[in-house]
Amino acid sequence: METVHPVLIVGGGLVGASLALALDRAGIAAAMVEAAPPGAMPAVFDQRNLSFADATVNALTALGVMQRLRAPAGAIRRIHASRSGDFGRVLLDAADYGRDSFGQVVVARDFGEALEARLAELPHLVRHRPARFLGFGETADGVRRVRIDDGDGERVLHARLVVAADGTGSRVRDALGIAVDEHDYRQRLFVARLRTRRAPEGIAYERLGDDGPTALLPRGDGAWGLVHGVADEDADAVVVLDDRAFLDRVQAAFGWRAGRFVEVGERSVYPALRAVAARTTATRAVLVGNAAQSLHPVGAQGFNLGLRDALTLAELVADADDPGADALLDAYAARRREDRERTLAFSDGLARLTANRASVLRPLRSLGLLAVDRVPSLQALLAGGAMGFRGDVPALCRAGAA
């Protein structure tokens, strides 16, 4: 008899690995299809800086991941947002909400190693690696048949529920015939480790501009995590700048609030894209993380949203006799709707509005910044979103979850 996995996760990146941990915690023996071989890290676990909302920190602590980080995380105690050319700014302080921080800054590579350490401790997790998803076979008797290539040829796996956690260009989503709405913001994002003359003091800066955001995130090693948006047509010229010229460019875009920029590490470049699946469920299948929605990184919402996808799914599967039942998938889509729609609207709206060069928008944006900074209810709404408490929050996201 072929083994029928309760849940088969395609993709071993940030969200897929986190889902495997959450399912194991709920007593569900999952299986994973991973492109990276044993001993290698998926490409997503590079030197970029991840901003974990407070809700995300709570969940990853409950899953035993934060404790395995080898490098110190950087606490985000204050958030400072402004836009070049507009007056006004928004300043949020976690202490005003009875919190020590809004979240933590973690290097993706360190996070990947911590996830791998936890996955290695799961005795019931079945890992097919290296392997790649080829397509689906027949779905019958409550079972999805999944075709993979594991290096020795094609084989077929069986699962009650297949989870697409294979990223923005999801092959699982394509095989399910789910349409995707794509938008290219025509920006390139330069990511690097940056040092200033004075160390960060727990402040995360978001400086918005015509060509995208320039963000500084306080790392735990005394440096900053930089994200610098550049218009597509300027990207090639920026790539070839030497370190001093690059720092001068970023300093001009950001300003002097964090002091003089004195050193920058290796730079990576990523396109700013939005890809939103028309639906997140199909027969005995569900999309999570970037397979369901990829966001512009302004506001640092992407992984936090994807993790809430995974945790909500794990909660529902834990209480179900059949993890792939239509009723369960309908309940999943309903529970995720508010958080997903509000986060997508916030990220896309902020990216488009702040990069719009129309002069008529400048006074409107400035008034908006002033309103958020001075109206407590608006500040509280923004702070709640920054901490990941939006919509139907999964139990593990709440502090003290057992």
C-alpha positions as a Python dict, from the first residue, in 0.01 Angstrom:
ca = {
    (1, 'M'): (0, 0, 0),
    (2, 'E'): (122, 349, -86),
    (3, 'T'): (173, 585, 206),
    (4, 'V'): (-89, 861, 212),
    (5, 'H'): (48, 1174, 378),
    (6, 'P'): (-205, 1384, 568),
    (7, 'V'): (-29, 1698, 438),
    (8, 'L'): (231, 1730, 163),
    (9, 'I'): (415, 2065, 153),
    (10, 'V'): (579, 2161, -176),
    (11, 'G'): (854, 2408, -93),
    (12, 'G'): (1104, 2419, 193),
    (13, 'G'): (1156, 2793, 226),
    (14, 'L'): (1053, 3030, 504),
    (15, 'V'): (681, 2955, 505),
    (16, 'G'): (696, 2589, 407),
    (17, 'A'): (946, 2502, 680),
    (18, 'S'): (750, 2702, 939),
    (19, 'L'): (432, 2517, 841),
    (20, 'A'): (604, 2181, 888),
    (21, 'L'): (701, 2285, 1242),
    (22, 'A'): (351, 2408, 1324),
    (23, 'L'): (195, 2084, 1193),
    (24, 'D'): (436, 1872, 1394),
    (25, 'R'): (350, 2072, 1705),
    (26, 'A'): (-15, 1989, 1638),
    (27, 'G'): (65, 1619, 1603),
    (28, 'I'): (41, 1604, 1223),
    (29, 'A'): (312, 1403, 1043),
    (30, 'A'): (373, 1604, 727),
    (31, 'A'): (593, 1548, 424),
    (32, 'M'): (793, 1806, 229),
    (33, 'V'): (916, 1829, -129),
    (34, 'E'): (1231, 2044, -128),
    (35, 'A'): (1451, 2159, -415),
    (36, 'A'): (1766, 2195, -202),
    (37, 'P'): (1962, 1879, -117),
    (38, 'P'): (2054, 1787, 241),
    (39, 'G'): (2321, 2020, 375),
    (40, 'A'): (2232, 2302, 136),
    (41, 'M'): (2013, 2604, 206),
    (42, 'P'): (1736, 2727, -25),
    (43, 'A'): (1836, 3042, -212),
    (44, 'V'): (1586, 3250, -16),
    (45, 'F'): (1801, 3213, 295),
    (46, 'D'): (2056, 3474, 193),
    (47, 'Q'): (2193, 3788, 358),
    (48, 'R'): (1875, 3996, 329),
    (49, 'N'): (1722, 4126, 650),
    (50, 'L'): (1381, 4005, 762),
    (51, 'S'): (1156, 4219, 980),
    (52, 'F'): (956, 3991, 1209),
    (53, 'A'): (640, 4147, 1353),
    (54, 'D'): (577, 4089, 1723),
    (55, 'A'): (310, 3831, 1636),
    (56, 'T'): (567, 3647, 1424),
    (57, 'V'): (824, 3654, 1705),
    (58, 'N'): (566, 3505, 1942),
    (59, 'A'): (487, 3222, 1701),
    (60, 'L'): (847, 3139, 1612),
    (61, 'T'): (937, 3138, 1981),
    (62, 'A'): (655, 2891, 2050),
    (63, 'L'): (788, 2676, 1763),
    (64, 'G'): (1139, 2681, 1913),
    (65, 'V'): (1301, 2871, 1625),
    (66, 'M'): (1395, 3205, 1780),
    (67, 'Q'): (1590, 3026, 2053),
    (68, 'R'): (1812, 2867, 1787),
    (69, 'L'): (1921, 3188, 1617),
    (70, 'R'): (2297, 3213, 1646),
    (71, 'A'): (2320, 3586, 1579),
    (72, 'P'): (2138, 3836, 1800),
    (73, 'A'): (1815, 3979, 1663),
    (74, 'G'): (1766, 4356, 1654),
    (75, 'A'): (1465, 4492, 1842),
    (76, 'I'): (1242, 4745, 1663),
    (77, 'R'): (1132, 4975, 1944),
    (78, 'R'): (1036, 5273, 1732),
    (79, 'I'): (923, 5325, 1373),
    (80, 'H'): (993, 5647, 1186),
    (81, 'A'): (825, 5696, 847),
    (82, 'S'): (849, 5998, 618),
    (83, 'R'): (853, 6089, 250),
    (84, 'S'): (1108, 6291, 59),
    (85, 'G'): (957, 6619, -59),
    (86, 'D'): (653, 6601, 172),
    (87, 'F'): (622, 6753, 517),
    (88, 'G'): (512, 6558, 821),
    (89, 'R'): (620, 6221, 951),
    (90, 'V'): (487, 5928, 1152),
    (91, 'L'): (664, 5820, 1470),
    (92, 'L'): (546, 5510, 1657),
    (93, 'D'): (690, 5400, 1992),
    (94, 'A'): (624, 5045, 2118),
    (95, 'A'): (630, 5169, 2478),
    (96, 'D'): (314, 5369, 2407),
    (97, 'Y'): (134, 5038, 2354),
    (98, 'G'): (281, 4859, 2653),
    (99, 'R'): (528, 4666, 2437),
    (100, 'D'): (904, 4634, 2448),
    (101, 'S'): (920, 4625, 2068),
    (102, 'F'): (716, 4608, 1750),
    (103, 'G'): (924, 4314, 1636),
    (104, 'Q'): (1275, 4189, 1559),
    (105, 'V'): (1518, 4209, 1267),
    (106, 'V'): (1675, 3876, 1168),
    (107, 'V'): (1918, 3786, 888),
    (108, 'A'): (1755, 3539, 650),
    (109, 'R'): (2055, 3305, 649),
    (110, 'D'): (2053, 3279, 1029),
    (111, 'F'): (1679, 3221, 1025),
    (112, 'G'): (1720, 2943, 769),
    (113, 'E'): (1980, 2768, 981),
    (114, 'A'): (1755, 2791, 1287),
    (115, 'L'): (1463, 2647, 1091),
    (116, 'E'): (1681, 2363, 964),
    (117, 'A'): (1798, 2284, 1318),
    (118, 'R'): (1436, 2252, 1429),
    (119, 'L'): (1330, 2049, 1125),
    (120, 'A'): (1611, 1803, 1195),
    (121, 'E'): (1453, 1735, 1535),
    (122, 'L'): (1119, 1620, 1391),
    (123, 'P'): (1120, 1239, 1388),
    (124, 'H'): (803, 1201, 1180),
    (125, 'L'): (869, 1457, 907),
    (126, 'V'): (930, 1293, 567),
    (127, 'R'): (1160, 1502, 346),
    (128, 'H'): (1189, 1440, -27),
    (129, 'R'): (1507, 1624, -128),
    (130, 'P'): (1637, 1720, -367),
    (131, 'A'): (1314, 1687, -558),
    (132, 'R'): (1102, 1900, -784),
    (133, 'F'): (730, 1911, -844),
    (134, 'L'): (626, 1788, -1190),
    (135, 'G'): (248, 1798, -1176),
    (136, 'F'): (-60, 1622, -1052),
    (137, 'G'): (-201, 1283, -1124),
    (138, 'E'): (-557, 1170, -1068),
    (139, 'T'): (-746, 1287, -760),
    (140, 'A'): (-967, 1009, -628),
    (141, 'D'): (-1089, 862, -301),
    (142, 'G'): (-996, 1177, -111),
    (143, 'V'): (-632, 1162, -223),
    (144, 'R'): (-422, 1395, -441),
    (145, 'R'): (-154, 1224, -645),
    (146, 'V'): (157, 1434, -690),
    (147, 'R'): (429, 1366, -946),
    (148, 'I'): (783, 1455, -846),
    (149, 'D'): (1134, 1398, -979),
    (150, 'D'): (1372, 1302, -699),
    (151, 'G'): (1683, 1259, -912),
    (152, 'D'): (1622, 888, -967),
    (153, 'G'): (1330, 948, -1198),
    (154, 'E'): (964, 1024, -1160),
    (155, 'R'): (763, 896, -865),
    (156, 'V'): (414, 957, -732),
    (157, 'L'): (330, 1074, -380),
    (158, 'H'): (-14, 1061, -222),
    (159, 'A'): (-165, 1320, 12),
    (160, 'R'): (-497, 1427, 161),
    (161, 'L'): (-388, 1790, 128),
    (162, 'V'): (-120, 1947, -91),
    (163, 'V'): (20, 2283, 21),
    (164, 'A'): (183, 2510, -235),
    (165, 'A'): (464, 2690, -51),
    (166, 'D'): (687, 2713, -357),
    (167, 'G'): (711, 3088, -394),
    (168, 'T'): (608, 3363, -632),
    (169, 'G'): (652, 3156, -948),
    (170, 'S'): (463, 2862, -795),
    (171, 'R'): (451, 2559, -1025),
    (172, 'V'): (185, 2406, -803),
    (173, 'R'): (-38, 2711, -847),
    (174, 'D'): (11, 2689, -1223),
    (175, 'A'): (-72, 2318, -1227),
    (176, 'L'): (-393, 2392, -1037),
    (177, 'G'): (-492, 2641, -1305),
    (178, 'I'): (-517, 2931, -1060),
    (179, 'A'): (-480, 3268, -1226),
    (180, 'V'): (-248, 3532, -1082),
    (181, 'D'): (-267, 3910, -1101),
    (182, 'E'): (83, 4049, -1149),
    (183, 'H'): (219, 4402, -1126),
    (184, 'D'): (576, 4521, -1181),
    (185, 'Y'): (647, 4836, -978),
    (186, 'R'): (939, 4913, -1213),
    (187, 'Q'): (1177, 4934, -919),
    (188, 'R'): (1485, 4742, -815),
    (189, 'L'): (1561, 4697, -448),
    (190, 'F'): (1922, 4702, -333),
    (191, 'V'): (1974, 4510, -9),
    (192, 'A'): (2290, 4531, 201),
    (193, 'R'): (2439, 4556, 548),
    (194, 'L'): (2525, 4918, 629),
    (195, 'R'): (2712, 5091, 909),
    (196, 'T'): (2682, 5445, 1037),
    (197, 'R'): (2904, 5637, 1277),
    (198, 'R'): (2662, 5561, 1559),
    (199, 'A'): (2493, 5229, 1621),
    (200, 'P'): (2116, 5184, 1578),
    (201, 'E'): (1906, 5252, 1885),
    (202, 'G'): (1611, 5033, 1804),
    (203, 'I'): (1462, 5264, 1540),
    (204, 'A'): (1338, 5133, 1204),
    (205, 'Y'): (1333, 5404, 939),
    (206, 'E'): (1118, 5406, 624),
    (207, 'R'): (1205, 5696, 393),
    (208, 'L'): (970, 5691, 96),
    (209, 'G'): (1047, 5852, -238),
    (210, 'D'): (966, 5873, -608),
    (211, 'D'): (1171, 5563, -690),
    (212, 'G'): (1067, 5351, -392),
    (213, 'P'): (1158, 5321, -25),
    (214, 'T'): (1492, 5357, 147),
    (215, 'A'): (1460, 5164, 471),
    (216, 'L'): (1704, 5110, 757),
    (217, 'L'): (1637, 4821, 995),
    (218, 'P'): (1828, 4794, 1326),
    (219, 'R'): (2023, 4467, 1321),
    (220, 'G'): (2144, 4294, 1634),
    (221, 'D'): (2511, 4325, 1537),
    (222, 'G'): (2519, 4704, 1558),
    (223, 'A'): (2475, 4755, 1183),
    (224, 'W'): (2170, 4844, 976),
    (225, 'G'): (1984, 4635, 725),
    (226, 'L'): (1939, 4852, 416),
    (227, 'V'): (1671, 4836, 148),
    (228, 'H'): (1714, 5103, -121),
    (229, 'G'): (1464, 5141, -404),
    (230, 'V'): (1589, 5246, -747),
    (231, 'A'): (1393, 5307, -1067),
    (232, 'D'): (1440, 5029, -1323),
    (233, 'E'): (1605, 5261, -1573),
    (234, 'D'): (1871, 5363, -1317),
    (235, 'A'): (1944, 5019, -1173),
    (236, 'D'): (2230, 4920, -1406),
    (237, 'A'): (2416, 5243, -1329),
    (238, 'V'): (2371, 5190, -954),
    (239, 'V'): (2498, 4831, -974),
    (240, 'V'): (2842, 4947, -1094),
    (241, 'L'): (2887, 5223, -833),
    (242, 'D'): (3175, 5173, -592),
    (243, 'D'): (3094, 5159, -221),
    (244, 'R'): (3155, 5529, -155),
    (245, 'A'): (2943, 5643, -448),
    (246, 'F'): (2667, 5402, -348),
    (247, 'L'): (2671, 5529, 11),
    (248, 'D'): (2652, 5887, -114),
    (249, 'R'): (2350, 5800, -325),
    (250, 'V'): (2171, 5631, -34),
    (251, 'Q'): (2263, 5919, 200),
    (252, 'A'): (2109, 6167, -43),
    (253, 'A'): (1788, 5961, -67),
    (254, 'F'): (1761, 5895, 306),
    (255, 'G'): (1898, 6203, 475),
    (256, 'W'): (2095, 6236, 799),
    (257, 'R'): (1860, 6113, 1071),
    (258, 'A'): (2076, 5806, 1132),
    (259, 'G'): (2404, 5991, 1095),
    (260, 'R'): (2673, 5953, 829),
    (261, 'F'): (2686, 5628, 632),
    (262, 'V'): (3043, 5495, 652),
    (263, 'E'): (3044, 5134, 530),
    (264, 'V'): (2834, 4905, 314),
    (265, 'G'): (2864, 4530, 265),
    (266, 'E'): (2789, 4309, -32),
    (267, 'R'): (2485, 4427, -226),
    (268, 'S'): (2205, 4213, -368),
    (269, 'V'): (1935, 4332, -607),
    (270, 'Y'): (1573, 4216, -633),
    (271, 'P'): (1280, 4330, -849),
    (272, 'A'): (980, 4485, -674),
    (273, 'L'): (685, 4274, -790),
    (274, 'R'): (331, 4201, -680),
    (275, 'A'): (166, 3868, -763),
    (276, 'V'): (-172, 3783, -614),
    (277, 'A'): (-349, 3451, -676),
    (278, 'A'): (-715, 3480, -777),
    (279, 'R'): (-798, 3221, -511),
    (280, 'T'): (-603, 3038, -245),
    (281, 'T'): (-771, 2695, -249),
    (282, 'A'): (-855, 2418, -494),
    (283, 'T'): (-960, 2057, -460),
    (284, 'R'): (-740, 1915, -183),
    (285, 'A'): (-488, 2194, -231),
    (286, 'V'): (-409, 2530, -74),
    (287, 'L'): (-167, 2815, -146),
    (288, 'V'): (32, 2983, 131),
    (289, 'G'): (298, 3253, 149),
    (290, 'N'): (434, 3392, -177),
    (291, 'A'): (251, 3127, -378),
    (292, 'A'): (-70, 3294, -262),
    (293, 'Q'): (52, 3653, -261),
    (294, 'S'): (383, 3832, -314),
    (295, 'L'): (395, 4189, -186),
    (296, 'H'): (605, 4496, -239),
    (297, 'P'): (846, 4495, 60),
    (298, 'V'): (745, 4847, 173),
    (299, 'G'): (611, 4802, 525),
    (300, 'A'): (783, 4460, 559),
    (301, 'Q'): (460, 4260, 551),
    (302, 'G'): (539, 3966, 320),
    (303, 'F'): (678, 3687, 538),
    (304, 'N'): (467, 3792, 835),
    (305, 'L'): (152, 3752, 625),
    (306, 'G'): (270, 3418, 486),
    (307, 'L'): (348, 3283, 830),
    (308, 'R'): (-5, 3369, 944),
    (309, 'D'): (-130, 3170, 643),
    (310, 'A'): (70, 2869, 761),
    (311, 'L'): (-30, 2897, 1127),
    (312, 'T'): (-400, 2933, 1047),
    (313, 'L'): (-386, 2627, 823),
    (314, 'A'): (-207, 2426, 1093),
    (315, 'E'): (-473, 2520, 1348),
    (316, 'L'): (-754, 2400, 1122),
    (317, 'V'): (-578, 2079, 1021),
    (318, 'A'): (-507, 1994, 1386),
    (319, 'D'): (-879, 1974, 1461),
    (320, 'A'): (-985, 1796, 1141),
    (321, 'D'): (-1051, 1433, 1052),
    (322, 'D'): (-977, 1510, 687),
    (323, 'P'): (-718, 1787, 629),
    (324, 'G'): (-819, 1829, 265),
    (325, 'A'): (-1195, 1846, 306),
    (326, 'D'): (-1377, 2120, 116),
    (327, 'A'): (-1528, 2256, 437),
    (328, 'L'): (-1184, 2295, 594),
    (329, 'L'): (-1046, 2478, 292),
    (330, 'D'): (-1350, 2705, 283),
    (331, 'A'): (-1295, 2783, 651),
    (332, 'Y'): (-928, 2856, 582),
    (333, 'A'): (-1009, 3100, 302),
    (334, 'A'): (-1270, 3273, 519),
    (335, 'R'): (-1035, 3310, 816),
    (336, 'R'): (-755, 3449, 601),
    (337, 'R'): (-968, 3688, 397),
    (338, 'E'): (-960, 4000, 617),
    (339, 'D'): (-589, 3984, 702),
    (340, 'R'): (-495, 3908, 342),
    (341, 'E'): (-709, 4179, 184),
    (342, 'R'): (-614, 4448, 433),
    (343, 'T'): (-243, 4370, 415),
    (344, 'L'): (-245, 4359, 35),
    (345, 'A'): (-430, 4690, 19),
    (346, 'F'): (-192, 4853, 268),
    (347, 'S'): (126, 4735, 93),
    (348, 'D'): (12, 4807, -262),
    (349, 'G'): (-150, 5137, -175),
    (350, 'L'): (156, 5258, 12),
    (351, 'A'): (390, 5154, -270),
    (352, 'R'): (185, 5322, -543),
    (353, 'L'): (82, 5636, -357),
    (354, 'T'): (422, 5722, -216),
    (355, 'A'): (602, 5666, -548),
    (356, 'N'): (356, 5879, -745),
    (357, 'R'): (533, 6194, -864),
    (358, 'A'): (213, 6395, -923),
    (359, 'S'): (252, 6731, -745),
    (360, 'V'): (-118, 6739, -653),
    (361, 'L'): (-66, 6440, -425),
    (362, 'R'): (208, 6599, -213),
    (363, 'P'): (-18, 6807, 13),
    (364, 'L'): (-258, 6513, 48),
    (365, 'R'): (23, 6278, 149),
    (366, 'S'): (158, 6534, 393),
    (367, 'L'): (-183, 6576, 553),
    (368, 'G'): (-211, 6199, 578),
    (369, 'L'): (124, 6174, 756),
    (370, 'L'): (24, 6449, 997),
    (371, 'A'): (-312, 6284, 1066),
    (372, 'V'): (-161, 5943, 1142),
    (373, 'D'): (101, 6104, 1366),
    (374, 'R'): (-154, 6304, 1565),
    (375, 'V'): (-471, 6090, 1578),
    (376, 'P'): (-433, 5813, 1840),
    (377, 'S'): (-687, 5580, 1677),
    (378, 'L'): (-503, 5594, 1343),
    (379, 'Q'): (-170, 5538, 1516),
    (380, 'A'): (-311, 5238, 1702),
    (381, 'L'): (-441, 5090, 1376),
    (382, 'L'): (-101, 5129, 1212),
    (383, 'A'): (81, 4994, 1517),
    (384, 'G'): (-143, 4688, 1532),
    (385, 'G'): (-68, 4609, 1170),
    (386, 'A'): (305, 4660, 1226),
    (387, 'M'): (294, 4407, 1511),
    (388, 'G'): (100, 4155, 1299),
    (389, 'F'): (-229, 4174, 1487),
    (390, 'R'): (-470, 4212, 1198),
    (391, 'G'): (-784, 4008, 1133),
    (392, 'D'): (-829, 3658, 1282),
    (393, 'V'): (-490, 3612, 1450),
    (394, 'P'): (-360, 3252, 1488),
    (395, 'A'): (-324, 3138, 1848),
    (396, 'L'): (55, 3096, 1830),
    (397, 'C'): (90, 3465, 1740),
    (398, 'R'): (-41, 3568, 2078),
    (399, 'A'): (215, 3600, 2357),
    (400, 'G'): (221, 3315, 2604),
    (401, 'A'): (72, 3059, 2362),
    (402, 'A'): (117, 2714, 2509),
}
